[in-house]
Amino acid sequence: FKLITGQINLSHLSGPIMITMTALKLFEQGLGAFLGFMAIISLHMGILNLLPLPGLDGGHWVFQAIEAIRGRPISDAVQTLCVRLSMALGIVFFGHLLANDLSRVLGG
């Protein structure tokens, strides 16, 4: 929500490299800290999966709701286009996260 409303800048987000580095640091602090962090990451991944983007579970629910309202299925071509656009957006987003991580790790 904060990302969409502009309260958080994309440069503040981290990707897989920083998540791994944080997990390693927390593991050194103890198993409880590490498991707590892993639980938070797991919860966040579950919430992300519910976003109404095609290709994710939330997107399938949107398609099903539209089909229920229309009374007929959405064409395969439209569904394919939506999934492709969503995947392209995801690749760009996660590419940006990876670039943020590399910038932090390499000191740039």
Secondary structure as GFF3:
##gff-version 3
##sequence-region A 1 108
A	DSSP	three_ten_helix	10	12	.	.	.	ID=ss1
A	DSSP	alpha_helix	16	29	.	.	.	ID=ss2
A	DSSP	alpha_helix	31	49	.	.	.	ID=ss3
A	DSSP	alpha_helix	57	70	.	.	.	ID=ss4
A	DSSP	alpha_helix	76	106	.	.	.	ID=ss5
###
